[in-house]
């Protein structure tokens, strides 16, 4: 089975996924975007499992709603010893090197993974383990916050396969990693 690690995320115009306090309220700048199909449902239907970091898990557990995921969730953390109550029985804690973690997850039959969370995405990019990026840009400048991208050892080349404009405001780009021989 072919492994595929994908990202589906929104950023501010200046590339942040959360503000300086970790807040994401700015995502509702254009609430009408929540009334249209941005492809998230189709995206999640086509994945086997989610891999997220501790901070993303804490954000999700802080939402005033039931557990939002129907697929298995793996939480990367070297500091957590147990999951929050809201995630018990719904997520699994994993730690170690990314290659080992992926081997374990793939060994459980999960090959198409949704990678979520700033540090987690950055770690996967640093290890050149992201195959597709769907980035929705909300035209708001935050000035500071949690960036989507971080330092890389080597440049990674992606090809834009699709761009979609919503309400003449919000732009969504779908990128696929270009690798030697592909």
Secondary structure, DSSP 8 states (H G I E B T S, - for coil): ---EEEEEEEEETTSEEE-TTS--GGGGTTGGGGGS--SHHHHHHT-SEEEEEHHHHHHHHHSSSS---SSEEEEE-SS-SS--GGGTTTEEEE-S-HHHHHHHHHHTT--EEEEESHHHHHHHHHTT---EEEEEEES---SSSEES----SS---EEEEEEEEETTTEEEEEEEE--TT-
